[in-house]
Amino acid sequence: MKQYLILVLFLVVGIAHGQTDAHLSIAEAEQQYREAKVNEDPPTVAWMATQAGELHLQSKNFKRAHDYFLVAKEIYQKKKDSVQLGKVSCLLAQHYLETGNVKRYRDYVTLAEQLMGKKKHLPEYLLLLDTQIAYYQSRGKAKQVQYLSDLKAGLQQPAAPTSAVAAKPAAPISVTTAKAPETASAEESELPVVATSTINLDQLAMILAIAIAAISFIGLIYFSYRDRRRSIEQAKNLETMQARMIENLSRAVDSIESGRELSSLSKQLADISLVKTGQKRADFELEPIGPFVQSVVASFLARAEQTKRNVVSNLEQSRVKQLLDKKTVQTIFDLIGTEALAQTPADGKIYLSATVEKSKLRFRVSYPHEPLDKEVLDKLFENLEDTQAQRRNPVGFALLGTLVDWYGGAVDASHDGQLLKISVELPLSEPKRKTRQMAALW
């Protein structure tokens, strides 16, 4: 029974993806890719990277397509998924063929053929054959065109129809880190490292409950419309059952969101504990500041959209690399963003600015809040050990003040009568020019 339920779940997820990805735009694919990275979901990251790369390839944006394909390639190498790796290799070969890099094109064609084995009827390989045929036609190579056309015709005849489930591999119940089977080349060495994750039993049970409820809902609709002679009383009972299912699904989603918030708070408290005991150490990395800022605020923007809050944002666009502790910066912004979403009513407006000014990363967040006295504003970020501050201030602000102070930055609050304005400054430094605060944290 357990295996049957898991199979049904994979079928539902596969069908859902098959219906969605067919009409995906570039913006939607990139948004789902960023959300998967924030949720640390490697299978979905790889899938959405492939989708986004293919869309960019179709629109002739070769640089973006190449970056996304390499992200997917790295994940599938770690998972040792030869079929999906073969698909990505086909797409990379098509990319190099269209950009004129014949050597890399031949390398990836060879790799794709080795990985696919007898599965060369896959759509990606057939698309690659079309590209090769067009390439040789443009150069008047009649023999190669005839050979490839015959090869394609032969592959299409025995090809079995593939279902939506085969289009995308379902996320495994447990994903463990494994070494990639081949060493990355120089051009692939700058790819972002995608962390693996493990789905716990509670989350699996919740997903199964939602899938079973969805299947039951579809079944009820099917049988109710199959026999139109059913009584009005039966139709009313069906509506009641549907309403209960929707309510149960809503509660399930709420419980998942609550679990995420509790998990986030526990990580923040653990961070503060390390600061208090002097065990917390900075982990600085060189990152392009613009893309990093956008990844930091991505989860906040998604939650704002889900809860119908309007965000007016001004985000840093520069790609200059800066030294920063990514995890700590993420935690600092999450503390501000969580409080802003909690205080802002539905359809309310939040103003967000994340820019680099004078070698400092500045977050400015303004949101509706009741007026506060200057004395309260001055002590808004007091230490958690101050019991008066605990009774007066949000716990998140106390954590924020502690982390910003540890990082060597500054935090400030003001109120203009309608909006509470939170401003955080964090030191940045270019390579080989670390500030005193940054040097002290190494």
HELIX and SHEET records of a PDB file:
HELIX    1   1 LYS A    2  ASP A   21  1                                  20    
HELIX    2   2 ILE A   26  VAL A   38  1                                  13    
HELIX    3   3 PRO A   42  GLN A   58  1                                  17    
HELIX    4   4 PHE A   62  LYS A   79  1                                  18    
HELIX    5   5 SER A   82  GLU A   98  1                                  17    
HELIX    6   6 VAL A  102  MET A  116  1                                  15    
HELIX    7   7 PRO A  123  SER A  138  1                                  16    
HELIX    8   8 ALA A  142  GLN A  156  1                                  15    
HELIX    9   9 ALA A  164  ALA A  167  1                                   4    
HELIX   10  10 ALA A  186  GLU A  188  5                                   3    
HELIX   11  11 LEU A  201  ARG A  226  1                                  26    
HELIX   12  12 ILE A  232  LYS A  276  1                                  45    
HELIX   13  13 ILE A  289  GLN A  306  1                                  18    
HELIX   14  14 LYS A  326  GLN A  343  1                                  18    
HELIX   15  15 LYS A  374  ASP A  378  1                                   5    
HELIX   16  16 THR A  387  ARG A  392  1                                   6    
HELIX   17  17 VAL A  395  TYR A  407  1                                  13    
HELIX   18  18 ARG A  436  LEU A  441  1                                   6    
SHEET    1   A 2 PHE A 284  PRO A 288  0                                        
SHEET    2   A 2 LYS A 321  ASP A 325 -1                                        
SHEET    1   B 5 ASN A 310  LEU A 315  0                                        
SHEET    2   B 5 LYS A 349  GLU A 357  1                                        
SHEET    3   B 5 LYS A 360  PRO A 368 -1                                        
SHEET    4   B 5 LEU A 419  PRO A 427 -1                                        
SHEET    5   B 5 ALA A 410  HIS A 415 -1                                        
END                                                                             
